[in-house]
């Protein structure tokens, strides 16, 4: 933890700000497990309902020589098993093309739709800023997730006139209480969760993604 990160002040107060439902966004199967599975395990252990939205099928990732169509099914199965290890069973996909993800209006509308359906207390998404200290954390798809979710959260999610077809389908505007971002530059970090009791669950979830290990 850097000095600037350690001294940063989070506006979130766990003593007064209660969390009952969380929606997590990521680019690929395994991103959430590497980035936030410890926090998610802590949430589910405390009775929080957690859902995932994976924006791509992850068909361009990993070291498995199998046909890419087979990889999609394999990675979905890995993600299901990994999610179950940290108490999550509700997983959604936007089925965007791996490596080509952009914060388009179609993607943003998909984000708005899901947030309005689930109406979470917290949305957890990948950070939209590049991390020059750890470039691997700044895959273009990761940045696109952060940008798409941030644009969707404000103003579209709470604007009843944004994507009016959603309101017509019964998905009313919703003011999200909290947007949390992970896997960003260290100097942006301002909230830390003690996951000591859940490290093993996180590691087990990561190890499920066998197709991503050389």
Secondary structure as the mmCIF struct_conf table of DSSP 4:
data_model
#
loop_
_struct_conf.conf_type_id
_struct_conf.id
_struct_conf.beg_label_comp_id
_struct_conf.beg_label_asym_id
_struct_conf.beg_label_seq_id
_struct_conf.end_label_comp_id
_struct_conf.end_label_asym_id
_struct_conf.end_label_seq_id
HELX_RH_AL_P HELX_RH_AL_P1 UNK A 3 UNK A 7
BEND BEND1 UNK A 11 UNK A 11
TURN_TY1_P TURN_TY1_P1 UNK A 14 UNK A 16
STRN STRN1 UNK A 21 UNK A 26
BEND BEND2 UNK A 27 UNK A 28
TURN_TY1_P TURN_TY1_P2 UNK A 29 UNK A 30
HELX_RH_AL_P HELX_RH_AL_P2 UNK A 31 UNK A 45
TURN_TY1_P TURN_TY1_P3 UNK A 46 UNK A 47
STRN STRN2 UNK A 49 UNK A 56
TURN_TY1_P TURN_TY1_P4 UNK A 59 UNK A 60
BEND BEND3 UNK A 62 UNK A 63
BEND BEND4 UNK A 66 UNK A 66
HELX_RH_AL_P HELX_RH_AL_P3 UNK A 68 UNK A 85
TURN_TY1_P TURN_TY1_P5 UNK A 86 UNK A 87
STRN STRN3 UNK A 90 UNK A 96
HELX_LH_PP_P HELX_LH_PP_P1 UNK A 97 UNK A 97
TURN_TY1_P TURN_TY1_P6 UNK A 98 UNK A 99
HELX_RH_AL_P HELX_RH_AL_P4 UNK A 105 UNK A 118
BEND BEND5 UNK A 121 UNK A 121
STRN STRN4 UNK A 122 UNK A 126
BEND BEND6 UNK A 128 UNK A 129
BEND BEND7 UNK A 132 UNK A 134
HELX_RH_3T_P HELX_RH_3T_P1 UNK A 135 UNK A 138
HELX_RH_AL_P HELX_RH_AL_P5 UNK A 140 UNK A 153
TURN_TY1_P TURN_TY1_P7 UNK A 154 UNK A 155
HELX_RH_3T_P HELX_RH_3T_P2 UNK A 156 UNK A 158
TURN_TY1_P TURN_TY1_P8 UNK A 160 UNK A 163
HELX_RH_AL_P HELX_RH_AL_P6 UNK A 164 UNK A 168
TURN_TY1_P TURN_TY1_P9 UNK A 169 UNK A 170
BEND BEND8 UNK A 177 UNK A 177
STRN STRN5 UNK A 178 UNK A 182
BEND BEND9 UNK A 183 UNK A 183
HELX_RH_3T_P HELX_RH_3T_P3 UNK A 186 UNK A 188
HELX_RH_3T_P HELX_RH_3T_P4 UNK A 196 UNK A 198
HELX_RH_AL_P HELX_RH_AL_P7 UNK A 199 UNK A 207
TURN_TY1_P TURN_TY1_P10 UNK A 208 UNK A 208
HELX_RH_3T_P HELX_RH_3T_P5 UNK A 210 UNK A 212
#
